[in-house]
Amino acid sequence: MVASCGAAEQLNGDRRRYRSQVLINRLTRTKKVATRNNICSLPVADLPELSLTEMGRQVAVVLYVVAMAAVIVGVDFVFFRNRFWERLTVNIGIVLVFAAFYLRFLRRP
């Protein structure tokens, strides 16, 4: 993402600084962008509106959770109908597999 703070500059190569600024932006709900020389505040009009992208992301996460619930319920009914401890163990395993897949492939970079 390229942002302008006076003159057009590339974002800083220091990913840690940029990611920490993105986290601060999310927590404080501000629009700041890390640039090569500094972190500058930009007016809201200078940044593209991301509401549609954010909404699409939320829909994807909801569908992911619904798919996980469907897998858990399906496995429970098919294989572990009257076995409590086995069902609990398998359900925890399914949740851990879904969480690992989400953190590895679907989380924001």
Steps between C-alpha positions, in 0.01 A plus 500: 500500500644837403398805700576865451609730781585816308702323228437143388716258698525123526404336828786425732678169450493443875199272523496493878453878520228496235311210661516662842360821350220304331417340836496843667275629222254217557496552875466879483293509179725763341635530146880514524745356250864403560725651232872485431592799718222520755148409594265763368130562555292513185156648457227242455443621141859401405454135594285257302182390672538143620152437637400263219824306537459481876141385462606230254766386745246476780270294278788266417580452870134431580482243220821341629354466851174359359699244298691401814175455692355290217807273500480458878128418496540264206786309660307482829191351340676260268776360723456592867130505581513339848865546592550820702876505563597388152266760352643774723857406405424494128311831520799667667725355230275632223498847654880495530539394136264776384680756718842395366376520141351844565816634662723358227305584185209738563634752749597844377867534413 
